[in-house]
Amino acid sequence: MTTPRRQRRGRAIAMSPEEVDAFLRTTRTCRVATVSATGRPHVAPLWFVWDGAALWLNSVVRSQRWTDLALDSRCAIVVDAGEDFFELRGVELSGRAEQIGSAPRTGEPDPELVEPEELFARKYSASGRMTHDGRHGWLRLVPEKVTSWDFRKVAAPTT
């Protein structure tokens, strides 16, 4: 696995690797940006899990996102939070997404999916169990570049 490129600008507001890890493990929704075969951009929200090295997306296999990524695996994903400017924080991850396991996922044992499915069930299921609906599949993004920001690290101007 390659190490993601470090961000050059905005180091004063960049999150540490530990902060990025904690943020990605607890935040619930990301926005996934893809490009269609005709060059049309597509951005849509999605639930995800982070295992410390890769972002796992549980996506409907008949979605525009899935279709786009099957043709061009490049994508960018933003996870962000905050209401006021000096509360804004987030992470942008970019790279290539790859399909892992069967599509759609039926629940057949797959050693590669044990950890992301356990993480997903703990994060999103009241029962703590992963359910398979025959419509979703797994995409994995091992980021080539990670950029982060946390405006809570700079003081808000006093009036």
VMD Tcl script that builds the backbone (N, CA, C; Angstrom):
set m [mol new atoms 477]
animate dup $m
set s [atomselect $m all]
$s set {name element resname resid chain x y z} {
  {N N MET 1 A 0.853 -1.176 0.000}
  {CA C MET 1 A 0.000 0.000 0.000}
  {C C MET 1 A 0.893 1.233 0.000}
  {N N THR 2 A 0.513 2.204 -0.808}
  {CA C THR 2 A 1.269 3.450 -0.865}
  {C C THR 2 A 0.770 4.415 0.194}
  {N N THR 3 A 1.660 5.271 0.642}
  {CA C THR 3 A 1.287 6.295 1.608}
  {C C THR 3 A 0.662 7.456 0.863}
  {N N PRO 4 A -0.500 7.953 1.335}
  {CA C PRO 4 A -1.125 9.095 0.653}
  {C C PRO 4 A -0.217 10.320 0.685}
  {N N ARG 5 A -0.307 11.123 -0.357}
  {CA C ARG 5 A 0.465 12.370 -0.403}
  {C C ARG 5 A 0.019 13.295 0.715}
  {N N ARG 6 A 0.987 14.000 1.301}
  {CA C ARG 6 A 0.684 14.984 2.336}
  {C C ARG 6 A 0.225 16.274 1.689}
  {N N GLN 7 A -0.646 16.971 2.378}
  {CA C GLN 7 A -1.107 18.244 1.838}
  {C C GLN 7 A -0.032 19.294 2.029}
  {N N ARG 8 A 0.042 20.223 1.086}
  {CA C ARG 8 A 1.060 21.271 1.123}
  {C C ARG 8 A 0.540 22.548 1.745}
  {N N ARG 9 A -0.655 22.939 1.340}
  {CA C ARG 9 A -1.214 24.191 1.841}
  {C C ARG 9 A -2.089 23.935 3.044}
  {N N GLY 10 A -2.252 24.950 3.842}
  {CA C GLY 10 A -3.173 24.860 4.963}
  {C C GLY 10 A -2.689 24.001 6.099}
  {N N ARG 11 A -1.375 23.856 6.262}
  {CA C ARG 11 A -0.874 22.994 7.331}
  {C C ARG 11 A -1.311 23.458 8.713}
  {N N ALA 12 A -1.533 24.765 8.879}
  {CA C ALA 12 A -1.947 25.289 10.187}
  {C C ALA 12 A -3.318 24.771 10.592}
  {N N ILE 13 A -4.152 24.444 9.617}
  {CA C ILE 13 A -5.491 23.946 9.939}
  {C C ILE 13 A -5.646 22.459 9.622}
  {N N ALA 14 A -4.582 21.826 9.181}
  {CA C ALA 14 A -4.652 20.398 8.851}
  {C C ALA 14 A -4.842 19.567 10.110}
  {N N MET 15 A -5.578 18.497 9.973}
  {CA C MET 15 A -5.740 17.545 11.071}
  {C C MET 15 A -4.503 16.645 11.111}
  {N N SER 16 A -4.162 16.186 12.293}
  {CA C SER 16 A -3.093 15.189 12.431}
  {C C SER 16 A -3.635 13.849 11.914}
  {N N PRO 17 A -2.776 12.885 11.631}
  {CA C PRO 17 A -3.277 11.565 11.208}
  {C C PRO 17 A -4.240 10.958 12.222}
  {N N GLU 18 A -3.992 11.167 13.508}
  {CA C GLU 18 A -4.884 10.634 14.540}
  {C C GLU 18 A -6.243 11.338 14.506}
  {N N GLU 19 A -6.232 12.644 14.253}
  {CA C GLU 19 A -7.484 13.391 14.153}
  {C C GLU 19 A -8.287 12.968 12.924}
  {N N VAL 20 A -7.595 12.764 11.797}
  {CA C VAL 20 A -8.263 12.289 10.579}
  {C C VAL 20 A -8.908 10.934 10.849}
  {N N ASP 21 A -8.155 10.043 11.468}
  {CA C ASP 21 A -8.661 8.703 11.765}
  {C C ASP 21 A -9.913 8.768 12.645}
  {N N ALA 22 A -9.866 9.540 13.716}
  {CA C ALA 22 A -11.013 9.656 14.624}
  {C C ALA 22 A -12.215 10.281 13.913}
  {N N PHE 23 A -11.959 11.309 13.108}
  {CA C PHE 23 A -13.041 11.985 12.388}
  {C C PHE 23 A -13.723 11.028 11.411}
  {N N LEU 24 A -12.935 10.281 10.640}
  {CA C LEU 24 A -13.505 9.365 9.645}
  {C C LEU 24 A -14.210 8.178 10.300}
  {N N ARG 25 A -13.789 7.789 11.471}
  {CA C ARG 25 A -14.447 6.666 12.160}
  {C C ARG 25 A -15.799 7.056 12.742}
  {N N THR 26 A -15.992 8.343 13.051}
  {CA C THR 26 A -17.229 8.744 13.736}
  {C C THR 26 A -18.231 9.485 12.855}
  {N N THR 27 A -17.784 10.178 11.829}
  {CA C THR 27 A -18.702 10.930 10.972}
  {C C THR 27 A -19.483 9.949 10.108}
  {N N ARG 28 A -20.748 10.215 9.891}
  {CA C ARG 28 A -21.631 9.226 9.273}
  {C C ARG 28 A -21.795 9.340 7.759}
  {N N THR 29 A -21.710 10.531 7.191}
  {CA C THR 29 A -22.043 10.693 5.772}
  {C C THR 29 A -20.897 11.325 5.011}
  {N N CYS 30 A -20.647 10.804 3.829}
  {CA C CYS 30 A -19.651 11.392 2.927}
  {C C CYS 30 A -20.358 11.812 1.647}
  {N N ARG 31 A -19.640 12.545 0.814}
  {CA C ARG 31 A -20.129 12.903 -0.517}
  {C C ARG 31 A -19.131 12.348 -1.522}
  {N N VAL 32 A -19.632 11.544 -2.442}
  {CA C VAL 32 A -18.787 10.866 -3.420}
  {C C VAL 32 A -18.947 11.544 -4.772}
  {N N ALA 33 A -17.831 11.979 -5.342}
  {CA C ALA 33 A -17.836 12.628 -6.660}
  {C C ALA 33 A -17.221 11.687 -7.688}
  {N N THR 34 A -17.964 11.485 -8.781}
  {CA C THR 34 A -17.509 10.650 -9.892}
  {C C THR 34 A -17.726 11.422 -11.193}
  {N N VAL 35 A -17.235 10.839 -12.291}
  {CA C VAL 35 A -17.427 11.438 -13.610}
  {C C VAL 35 A -17.948 10.365 -14.557}
  {N N SER 36 A -18.999 10.706 -15.312}
  {CA C SER 36 A -19.596 9.749 -16.241}
  {C C SER 36 A -18.738 9.611 -17.497}
  {N N ALA 37 A -19.105 8.664 -18.326}
  {CA C ALA 37 A -18.390 8.448 -19.588}
  {C C ALA 37 A -18.444 9.682 -20.487}
  {N N THR 38 A -19.481 10.508 -20.341}
  {CA C THR 38 A -19.602 11.719 -21.160}
  {C C THR 38 A -18.938 12.929 -20.509}
  {N N GLY 39 A -18.334 12.725 -19.317}
  {CA C GLY 39 A -17.653 13.811 -18.633}
  {C C GLY 39 A -18.520 14.581 -17.651}
  {N N ARG 40 A -19.748 14.152 -17.481}
  {CA C ARG 40 A -20.656 14.840 -16.565}
  {C C ARG 40 A -20.331 14.451 -15.122}
  {N N PRO 41 A -20.119 15.446 -14.252}
  {CA C PRO 41 A -19.830 15.127 -12.852}
  {C C PRO 41 A -21.086 14.678 -12.110}
  {N N HIS 42 A -20.886 13.861 -11.102}
  {CA C HIS 42 A -21.988 13.378 -10.272}
  {C C HIS 42 A -21.492 13.352 -8.828}
  {N N VAL 43 A -22.251 13.953 -7.921}
  {CA C VAL 43 A -21.917 13.960 -6.494}
  {C C VAL 43 A -23.144 13.499 -5.725}
  {N N ALA 44 A -22.947 12.555 -4.808}
  {CA C ALA 44 A -24.070 12.046 -4.026}
  {C C ALA 44 A -23.603 11.643 -2.632}
  {N N PRO 45 A -24.479 11.826 -1.633}
  {CA C PRO 45 A -24.133 11.425 -0.267}
  {C C PRO 45 A -24.225 9.910 -0.107}
  {N N LEU 46 A -23.446 9.398 0.834}
  {CA C LEU 46 A -23.414 7.949 1.049}
  {C C LEU 46 A -22.859 7.664 2.434}
  {N N TRP 47 A -23.313 6.579 3.042}
  {CA C TRP 47 A -22.708 6.112 4.282}
  {C C TRP 47 A -21.422 5.374 3.959}
  {N N PHE 48 A -20.508 5.354 4.906}
  {CA C PHE 48 A -19.181 4.775 4.691}
  {C C PHE 48 A -18.608 4.294 6.011}
  {N N VAL 49 A -17.552 3.523 5.927}
  {CA C VAL 49 A -16.738 3.211 7.098}
  {C C VAL 49 A -15.274 3.362 6.720}
  {N N TRP 50 A -14.475 3.633 7.728}
  {CA C TRP 50 A -13.028 3.827 7.590}
  {C C TRP 50 A -12.347 2.772 8.448}
  {N N ASP 51 A -11.419 2.027 7.867}
  {CA C ASP 51 A -10.722 0.985 8.628}
  {C C ASP 51 A -9.316 1.387 9.047}
  {N N GLY 52 A -8.973 2.648 8.840}
  {CA C GLY 52 A -7.636 3.133 9.180}
  {C C GLY 52 A -6.730 3.247 7.973}
  {N N ALA 53 A -7.098 2.573 6.889}
  {CA C ALA 53 A -6.281 2.627 5.668}
  {C C ALA 53 A -7.125 2.841 4.420}
  {N N ALA 54 A -8.390 2.464 4.475}
  {CA C ALA 54 A -9.268 2.562 3.301}
  {C C ALA 54 A -10.653 3.024 3.716}
  {N N LEU 55 A -11.307 3.716 2.794}
  {CA C LEU 55 A -12.698 4.121 2.972}
  {C C LEU 55 A -13.545 3.109 2.219}
  {N N TRP 56 A -14.533 2.531 2.895}
  {CA C TRP 56 A -15.409 1.521 2.325}
  {C C TRP 56 A -16.789 2.122 2.110}
  {N N LEU 57 A -17.294 1.998 0.890}
  {CA C LEU 57 A -18.595 2.543 0.514}
  {C C LEU 57 A -19.555 1.391 0.233}
  {N N ASN 58 A -20.717 1.417 0.864}
  {CA C ASN 58 A -21.742 0.419 0.628}
  {C C ASN 58 A -22.764 1.064 -0.310}
  {N N SER 59 A -22.660 0.753 -1.602}
  {CA C SER 59 A -23.398 1.472 -2.638}
  {C C SER 59 A -24.404 0.585 -3.357}
  {N N VAL 60 A -25.519 1.179 -3.743}
  {CA C VAL 60 A -26.468 0.491 -4.615}
  {C C VAL 60 A -25.753 0.225 -5.939}
  {N N VAL 61 A -25.814 -1.021 -6.399}
  {CA C VAL 61 A -25.066 -1.385 -7.606}
  {C C VAL 61 A -25.728 -0.877 -8.886}
  {N N ARG 62 A -26.958 -0.406 -8.821}
  {CA C ARG 62 A -27.615 0.172 -9.992}
  {C C ARG 62 A -27.644 1.695 -9.920}
  {N N SER 63 A -26.739 2.260 -9.146}
  {CA C SER 63 A -26.685 3.718 -8.996}
  {C C SER 63 A -25.797 4.340 -10.070}
  {N N GLN 64 A -25.951 5.635 -10.262}
  {CA C GLN 64 A -25.093 6.375 -11.181}
  {C C GLN 64 A -23.640 6.283 -10.728}
  {N N ARG 65 A -23.424 6.364 -9.424}
  {CA C ARG 65 A -22.071 6.281 -8.857}
  {C C ARG 65 A -21.409 4.968 -9.252}
  {N N TRP 66 A -22.127 3.851 -9.090}
  {CA C TRP 66 A -21.568 2.531 -9.406}
  {C C TRP 66 A -21.245 2.441 -10.900}
  {N N THR 67 A -22.161 2.914 -11.728}
  {CA C THR 67 A -21.951 2.907 -13.183}
  {C C THR 67 A -20.728 3.730 -13.552}
  {N N ASP 68 A -20.629 4.942 -12.994}
  {CA C ASP 68 A -19.480 5.807 -13.288}
  {C C ASP 68 A -18.169 5.139 -12.884}
  {N N LEU 69 A -18.126 4.582 -11.676}
  {CA C LEU 69 A -16.875 3.993 -11.182}
  {C C LEU 69 A -16.485 2.727 -11.929}
  {N N ALA 70 A -17.457 2.027 -12.506}
  {CA C ALA 70 A -17.133 0.855 -13.311}
  {C C ALA 70 A -16.406 1.260 -14.592}
  {N N LEU 71 A -16.701 2.464 -15.102}
  {CA C LEU 71 A -16.071 2.964 -16.323}
  {C C LEU 71 A -14.794 3.745 -16.049}
  {N N ASP 72 A -14.763 4.470 -14.934}
  {CA C ASP 72 A -13.603 5.281 -14.567}
  {C C ASP 72 A -13.527 5.265 -13.044}
  {N N SER 73 A -12.578 4.555 -12.498}
  {CA C SER 73 A -12.528 4.320 -11.054}
  {C C SER 73 A -12.071 5.532 -10.237}
  {N N ARG 74 A -11.685 6.615 -10.909}
  {CA C ARG 74 A -11.233 7.799 -10.169}
  {C C ARG 74 A -12.411 8.466 -9.466}
  {N N CYS 75 A -12.162 8.877 -8.218}
  {CA C CYS 75 A -13.203 9.580 -7.476}
  {C C CYS 75 A -12.584 10.454 -6.397}
  {N N ALA 76 A -13.393 11.366 -5.910}
  {CA C ALA 76 A -13.026 12.197 -4.769}
  {C C ALA 76 A -14.167 12.103 -3.777}
  {N N ILE 77 A -13.813 12.060 -2.503}
  {CA C ILE 77 A -14.808 11.909 -1.449}
  {C C ILE 77 A -14.543 12.962 -0.384}
  {N N VAL 78 A -15.595 13.655 0.029}
  {CA C VAL 78 A -15.492 14.658 1.086}
  {C C VAL 78 A -16.349 14.212 2.259}
  {N N VAL 79 A -15.752 14.298 3.443}
  {CA C VAL 79 A -16.450 14.067 4.699}
  {C C VAL 79 A -16.266 15.353 5.486}
  {N N ASP 80 A -17.356 16.003 5.881}
  {CA C ASP 80 A -17.206 17.285 6.571}
  {C C ASP 80 A -18.258 17.461 7.647}
  {N N ALA 81 A -18.011 18.443 8.514}
  {CA C ALA 81 A -18.923 18.742 9.623}
  {C C ALA 81 A -18.714 20.190 10.030}
  {N N GLY 82 A -19.682 20.718 10.788}
  {CA C GLY 82 A -19.588 22.072 11.318}
  {C C GLY 82 A -20.692 22.945 10.775}
  {N N GLU 83 A -21.088 23.911 11.580}
  {CA C GLU 83 A -22.138 24.850 11.192}
  {C C GLU 83 A -21.557 26.230 10.904}
  {N N ASP 84 A -20.881 26.798 11.887}
  {CA C ASP 84 A -20.261 28.108 11.723}
  {C C ASP 84 A -18.887 27.947 11.081}
  {N N PHE 85 A -18.391 29.021 10.461}
  {CA C PHE 85 A -17.107 28.957 9.757}
  {C C PHE 85 A -15.991 28.403 10.637}
  {N N PHE 86 A -15.883 28.876 11.871}
  {CA C PHE 86 A -14.792 28.458 12.739}
  {C C PHE 86 A -15.064 27.111 13.423}
  {N N GLU 87 A -16.080 26.401 12.956}
  {CA C GLU 87 A -16.346 25.029 13.378}
  {C C GLU 87 A -16.104 24.044 12.233}
  {N N LEU 88 A -15.928 24.560 11.009}
  {CA C LEU 88 A -15.810 23.684 9.845}
  {C C LEU 88 A -14.577 22.799 9.946}
  {N N ARG 89 A -14.780 21.522 9.634}
  {CA C ARG 89 A -13.680 20.572 9.589}
  {C C ARG 89 A -14.053 19.489 8.588}
  {N N GLY 90 A -13.044 18.881 8.016}
  {CA C GLY 90 A -13.345 17.840 7.046}
  {C C GLY 90 A -12.109 17.195 6.474}
  {N N VAL 91 A -12.362 16.192 5.655}
  {CA C VAL 91 A -11.310 15.426 4.989}
  {C C VAL 91 A -11.750 15.173 3.557}
  {N N GLU 92 A -10.837 15.403 2.622}
  {CA C GLU 92 A -11.054 15.014 1.225}
  {C C GLU 92 A -10.087 13.890 0.910}
  {N N LEU 93 A -10.618 12.812 0.348}
  {CA C LEU 93 A -9.809 11.668 -0.049}
  {C C LEU 93 A -9.994 11.475 -1.544}
  {N N SER 94 A -8.921 11.221 -2.260}
  {CA C SER 94 A -9.060 10.970 -3.694}
  {C C SER 94 A -8.191 9.787 -4.089}
  {N N GLY 95 A -8.625 9.137 -5.148}
  {CA C GLY 95 A -7.915 7.966 -5.650}
  {C C GLY 95 A -8.823 7.165 -6.550}
  {N N ARG 96 A -8.639 5.858 -6.512}
  {CA C ARG 96 A -9.418 4.954 -7.359}
  {C C ARG 96 A -10.197 3.979 -6.491}
  {N N ALA 97 A -11.486 3.881 -6.752}
  {CA C ALA 97 A -12.341 2.949 -6.023}
  {C C ALA 97 A -12.371 1.613 -6.757}
  {N N GLU 98 A -12.363 0.547 -6.000}
  {CA C GLU 98 A -12.450 -0.782 -6.611}
  {C C GLU 98 A -13.565 -1.578 -5.959}
  {N N GLN 99 A -14.250 -2.368 -6.770}
  {CA C GLN 99 A -15.304 -3.244 -6.269}
  {C C GLN 99 A -14.655 -4.393 -5.517}
  {N N ILE 100 A -15.200 -4.697 -4.337}
  {CA C ILE 100 A -14.712 -5.816 -3.540}
  {C C ILE 100 A -15.892 -6.741 -3.264}
  {N N GLY 101 A -15.721 -8.009 -3.550}
  {CA C GLY 101 A -16.776 -8.991 -3.304}
  {C C GLY 101 A -17.808 -9.017 -4.415}
  {N N SER 102 A -18.863 -9.758 -4.166}
  {CA C SER 102 A -19.919 -9.905 -5.170}
  {C C SER 102 A -20.752 -8.635 -5.253}
  {N N ALA 103 A -21.331 -8.420 -6.432}
  {CA C ALA 103 A -22.183 -7.241 -6.634}
  {C C ALA 103 A -23.433 -7.693 -7.380}
  {N N PRO 104 A -24.561 -7.648 -6.722}
  {CA C PRO 104 A -24.777 -7.184 -5.360}
  {C C PRO 104 A -24.285 -8.205 -4.331}
  {N N ARG 105 A -24.063 -7.713 -3.128}
  {CA C ARG 105 A -23.583 -8.543 -2.018}
  {C C ARG 105 A -24.754 -9.359 -1.483}
  {N N THR 106 A -24.538 -10.674 -1.391}
  {CA C THR 106 A -25.599 -11.573 -0.932}
  {C C THR 106 A -25.399 -12.037 0.496}
  {N N GLY 107 A -24.244 -11.805 1.055}
  {CA C GLY 107 A -23.964 -12.254 2.417}
  {C C GLY 107 A -23.154 -13.531 2.480}
  {N N GLU 108 A -22.800 -14.083 1.321}
  {CA C GLU 108 A -21.921 -15.253 1.324}
  {C C GLU 108 A -20.619 -14.876 2.020}
  {N N PRO 109 A -20.007 -15.793 2.763}
  {CA C PRO 109 A -18.763 -15.461 3.469}
  {C C PRO 109 A -17.700 -14.921 2.516}
  {N N ASP 110 A -17.078 -13.820 2.929}
  {CA C ASP 110 A -15.999 -13.203 2.156}
  {C C ASP 110 A -15.007 -12.612 3.158}
  {N N PRO 111 A -13.861 -13.238 3.322}
  {CA C PRO 111 A -12.900 -12.784 4.329}
  {C C PRO 111 A -12.477 -11.321 4.162}
  {N N GLU 112 A -12.467 -10.834 2.939}
  {CA C GLU 112 A -12.058 -9.454 2.685}
  {C C GLU 112 A -13.088 -8.442 3.200}
  {N N LEU 113 A -14.318 -8.897 3.407}
  {CA C LEU 113 A -15.389 -7.994 3.821}
  {C C LEU 113 A -15.771 -8.119 5.298}
  {N N VAL 114 A -15.116 -8.996 6.032}
  {CA C VAL 114 A -15.461 -9.183 7.445}
  {C C VAL 114 A -15.301 -7.876 8.215}
  {N N GLU 115 A -14.147 -7.241 8.140}
  {CA C GLU 115 A -13.922 -6.017 8.915}
  {C C GLU 115 A -14.825 -4.862 8.488}
  {N N PRO 116 A -14.910 -4.527 7.186}
  {CA C PRO 116 A -15.793 -3.402 6.844}
  {C C PRO 116 A -17.254 -3.658 7.203}
  {N N GLU 117 A -17.718 -4.891 7.090}
  {CA C GLU 117 A -19.107 -5.170 7.440}
  {C C GLU 117 A -19.341 -5.101 8.949}
  {N N GLU 118 A -18.364 -5.499 9.740}
  {CA C GLU 118 A -18.485 -5.341 11.196}
  {C C GLU 118 A -18.494 -3.860 11.561}
  {N N LEU 119 A -17.597 -3.082 10.953}
  {CA C LEU 119 A -17.557 -1.640 11.214}
  {C C LEU 119 A -18.873 -0.976 10.800}
  {N N PHE 120 A -19.389 -1.350 9.651}
  {CA C PHE 120 A -20.636 -0.774 9.134}
  {C C PHE 120 A -21.808 -1.107 10.062}
  {N N ALA 121 A -21.892 -2.357 10.495}
  {CA C ALA 121 A -22.986 -2.778 11.368}
  {C C ALA 121 A -22.938 -2.028 12.695}
  {N N ARG 122 A -21.751 -1.868 13.267}
  {CA C ARG 122 A -21.632 -1.140 14.539}
  {C C ARG 122 A -21.982 0.335 14.376}
  {N N LYS 123 A -21.638 0.911 13.228}
  {CA C LYS 123 A -21.848 2.342 13.010}
  {C C LYS 123 A -23.304 2.674 12.671}
  {N N TYR 124 A -23.974 1.818 11.917}
  {CA C TYR 124 A -25.286 2.185 11.368}
  {C C TYR 124 A -26.469 1.302 11.784}
  {N N SER 125 A -26.233 0.146 12.360}
  {CA C SER 125 A -27.330 -0.768 12.660}
  {C C SER 125 A -27.612 -0.803 14.161}
  {N N ALA 126 A -28.864 -0.609 14.525}
  {CA C ALA 126 A -29.260 -0.676 15.932}
  {C C ALA 126 A -29.011 -2.079 16.492}
  {N N SER 127 A -29.124 -3.085 15.623}
  {CA C SER 127 A -28.924 -4.469 16.068}
  {C C SER 127 A -27.445 -4.844 16.110}
  {N N GLY 128 A -26.597 -4.021 15.471}
  {CA C GLY 128 A -25.176 -4.349 15.417}
  {C C GLY 128 A -24.847 -5.447 14.426}
  {N N ARG 129 A -25.818 -5.781 13.562}
  {CA C ARG 129 A -25.608 -6.831 12.559}
  {C C ARG 129 A -25.746 -6.254 11.156}
  {N N MET 130 A -24.941 -6.752 10.257}
  {CA C MET 130 A -24.986 -6.343 8.853}
  {C C MET 130 A -26.103 -7.102 8.159}
  {N N THR 131 A -26.920 -6.378 7.400}
  {CA C THR 131 A -27.954 -7.036 6.610}
  {C C THR 131 A -27.638 -6.827 5.130}
  {N N HIS 132 A -28.013 -7.804 4.329}
  {CA C HIS 132 A -27.768 -7.753 2.889}
  {C C HIS 132 A -29.107 -7.769 2.172}
  {N N ASP 133 A -29.330 -6.765 1.331}
  {CA C ASP 133 A -30.623 -6.635 0.663}
  {C C ASP 133 A -30.590 -7.039 -0.804}
  {N N GLY 134 A -29.447 -7.506 -1.291}
  {CA C GLY 134 A -29.358 -7.909 -2.688}
  {C C GLY 134 A -29.313 -6.737 -3.659}
  {N N ARG 135 A -29.124 -5.517 -3.122}
  {CA C ARG 135 A -29.055 -4.318 -3.974}
  {C C ARG 135 A -27.715 -3.590 -3.850}
  {N N HIS 136 A -26.997 -3.826 -2.765}
  {CA C HIS 136 A -25.771 -3.089 -2.477}
  {C C HIS 136 A -24.529 -3.945 -2.724}
  {N N GLY 137 A -23.431 -3.254 -2.979}
  {CA C GLY 137 A -22.125 -3.888 -3.100}
  {C C GLY 137 A -21.095 -2.992 -2.441}
  {N N TRP 138 A -19.892 -3.507 -2.295}
  {CA C TRP 138 A -18.824 -2.767 -1.619}
  {C C TRP 138 A -17.820 -2.190 -2.598}
  {N N LEU 139 A -17.460 -0.942 -2.337}
  {CA C LEU 139 A -16.385 -0.266 -3.053}
  {C C LEU 139 A -15.345 0.146 -2.015}
  {N N ARG 140 A -14.079 -0.016 -2.359}
  {CA C ARG 140 A -12.998 0.363 -1.450}
  {C C ARG 140 A -12.126 1.422 -2.110}
  {N N LEU 141 A -11.870 2.488 -1.373}
  {CA C LEU 141 A -10.949 3.529 -1.819}
  {C C LEU 141 A -9.759 3.546 -0.864}
  {N N VAL 142 A -8.593 3.182 -1.386}
  {CA C VAL 142 A -7.350 3.383 -0.658}
  {C C VAL 142 A -6.842 4.725 -1.162}
  {N N PRO 143 A -6.898 5.775 -0.323}
  {CA C PRO 143 A -6.630 7.117 -0.840}
  {C C PRO 143 A -5.201 7.313 -1.330}
  {N N GLU 144 A -5.106 7.983 -2.475}
  {CA C GLU 144 A -3.814 8.401 -3.010}
  {C C GLU 144 A -3.432 9.763 -2.449}
  {N N LYS 145 A -4.448 10.553 -2.088}
  {CA C LYS 145 A -4.220 11.872 -1.515}
  {C C LYS 145 A -5.279 12.132 -0.451}
  {N N VAL 146 A -4.830 12.696 0.664}
  {CA C VAL 146 A -5.735 13.066 1.754}
  {C C VAL 146 A -5.451 14.524 2.108}
  {N N THR 147 A -6.499 15.329 2.116}
  {CA C THR 147 A -6.404 16.732 2.521}
  {C C THR 147 A -7.407 16.935 3.646}
  {N N SER 148 A -6.983 17.633 4.684}
  {CA C SER 148 A -7.891 17.857 5.811}
  {C C SER 148 A -7.853 19.309 6.242}
  {N N TRP 149 A -8.899 19.703 6.975}
  {CA C TRP 149 A -8.964 21.054 7.513}
  {C C TRP 149 A -9.783 21.030 8.785}
  {N N ASP 150 A -9.409 21.897 9.705}
  {CA C ASP 150 A -10.146 22.041 10.953}
  {C C ASP 150 A -10.004 23.494 11.394}
  {N N PHE 151 A -11.019 24.291 11.049}
  {CA C PHE 151 A -10.978 25.720 11.348}
  {C C PHE 151 A -11.117 26.014 12.832}
  {N N ARG 152 A -11.381 24.987 13.631}
  {CA C ARG 152 A -11.395 25.184 15.081}
  {C C ARG 152 A -9.977 25.456 15.587}
  {N N LYS 153 A -8.969 25.178 14.755}
  {CA C LYS 153 A -7.568 25.389 15.150}
  {C C LYS 153 A -7.120 26.846 15.020}
  {N N VAL 154 A -7.943 27.661 14.400}
  {CA C VAL 154 A -7.606 29.086 14.292}
  {C C VAL 154 A -8.612 29.886 15.120}
  {N N ALA 155 A -8.133 30.938 15.694}
  {CA C ALA 155 A -9.008 31.739 16.558}
  {C C ALA 155 A -9.991 32.551 15.726}
  {N N ALA 156 A -11.227 32.566 16.180}
  {CA C ALA 156 A -12.237 33.425 15.537}
  {C C ALA 156 A -11.917 34.878 15.870}
  {N N PRO 157 A -12.092 35.785 14.920}
  {CA C PRO 157 A -11.804 37.199 15.209}
  {C C PRO 157 A -12.748 37.734 16.289}
  {N N THR 158 A -12.212 38.571 17.132}
  {CA C THR 158 A -13.057 39.192 18.159}
  {C C THR 158 A -13.624 40.492 17.605}
  {N N THR 159 A -14.832 40.796 17.991}
  {CA C THR 159 A -15.470 42.015 17.490}
  {C C THR 159 A -15.534 43.070 18.567}
}
mol reanalyze $m
mol bondsrecalc $m
mol representation Tube
mol addrep $m
